[in-house]
Amino acid sequence: MLVRSGFALPVRTTRASDWEDMLREHFVALSVSGIEDRPRFTGAVRSSELAHLKVSTVQSTEQRIARSGSLARADRADYLQIGRIRRGRAVVTQDDRECVLDHDDFVLYDTSRPFDWRIDGHPDDGSWVLEVFTWPRSSLSFSEAEIHDLTAIAFDGRAGASGLVGRFLHDIVTSRIASDAGAGNAIVDEVGDLVTAVLRAVGRPVGAPRSSTYRAAITMIDESLGDPSLSPSVIASALGISTRHLHRVFAEQDTTVSRVIRVRRLEQCRRDLAQSTTPDRSLGQISRRWGFADPSLFSRTFKSEYGMSPRQYRATAAAPRT
């Protein structure tokens, strides 16, 4: 259950020269401008990790925070982040779109590509507060095309379905899982599912709509993940189209059939590994359940996607949190 808790103490600085390094430690490589000549600069970041979700609160003064293409290529950090304004106002730019965030609004952005935040403080004292939620890219089930369509769109954090998500995210900032690590992973997965579902429903994509063929292929993939013979040719045959046409449909969504199958299989395995209700299942049983016939290939692929082996991930998920 969720209980009130203090996260790790904020890391604070009054030196503008240290601020970029502090942001890099908590997030990704960023450049900051507009604070160099400020005589009374202050900045603070407080972060904690709940399973694979990193939750942070950032507070500072008027500035511009940007991630250039060169920075994204240099550190190759592959995250999806939601930023929620608690105080002040921000203008966020990514993928040739720009949105304005007022109190409690939130936005999705992708660290693998350039983005830009211009943040103004509250008129009373010039300070702003931002809540940031960081997921490994593969833990949210958005396609590449969906990510491109949903970045830099302002979501109302006060009303409707997006308001529900906004309030839920804010509650996570002030709460944490007390002791049950398995429950923590399960809750984070539910949060990710909620965020994905609501952003898909509420967002107004500006790109081309997904074709009926793409949707049918995704449905078949999700229903057949446990079948090790699942492949582009099998899917194309079931849908009555050529394999070339199927590949073209997925290319229009900036992805491939094989990657979608692999990522969805890995995510199901990750969820099983994180569940405290399935500790008796071996790694082989879990990988076979989701279509990985070769255990060594599963281990290599899992580590490549999540940065640790399946065994390490299971041990980390099961470790008690203090």
C-alpha positions, 0 to 999 in steps of 0.5 A: 500500500502507499504510505506517506514518506520522505524521499531522499533529501533534495540535492541543492546548489546555489552555484549556477556552474554546478546546475548542469552537472546536477541535472545530468546526475538525475536525468540525462545530459542537458544544457542550461542557459539564462542563469549565468549572471543571476546573483541569487541562483538556486536549484534543487532536485529530489529523486527516488526510484520505485521499481523501474520508474524514477520520480523526481521533483525539480525546483529552480528559477527562470531558465532554458533547459535543452537537449540537443541532437549531439547530446542525445547521440553522445549519451544515448539515454533512451527514456520517456519522461513526463514533466508536470508543472506544479509552480510557474509556467513552461513552454516545451518543444519537441518534434516540431511542436510547441506547447504551453504548460500552466499549473498542473499540466503535463507533457510527454517527451523523449530523451532520445531526440532533441527537446527544449524547456523554457521555464518561467517562475511564479510572479511572487518569487520567480521560482518554479517546481516541476515533477518529472517521471522517467520510464525506460522507453521499452516499459511503456507500450507506445509505438515509435509513431505514437511517441512522435505523435504525443510528444510536446502536447499539453495534457490538462492535469486538472480535469477529465481522464488526463486530470486523473493521471495528473493527480495520480502521478502527484500522489506518487511524488509524495508516497512510496511502496512501504515494504512489498517490492513485488507490489511496487513493481505491480503498481508501477506497471499499472501506472504505466498502463494507465498513462499509456491508455489515457495519453492514447485516448486524450492526445490529438495525434498530428501524424497519419492514423494507424492503418487497420492492417497495423492494428490487426497485426498488433492484435495478432502479435499480442494474442500469439506472443507465446508462440515461438514460430510467430514471425512476419511471414506467419502474420502476413499469411494470417492477414492475407497480405504479402510479407513485403506489404506488412513490413511497409505498414510497420515502417510507416510507424517507424518500427519493424515487425520483429522489434514489436514482437521482441519488445512485447515479449520482453515486457511480458517477461519483465512483468513476470520476473517482477511479480512476487506471486511467481517466485517459483517460476524459473527463468526458462519457464518464464522465457518459454511462456512468452515465446523465447525458445533459446534461454541464452538468446533471451538473457542477451536480449533482456540485458540489451533492453533493460541494462541487466540480466533477467536474474539480476532484474529478478533479484533487484525487484525482490529486494526489500525497499527501505 
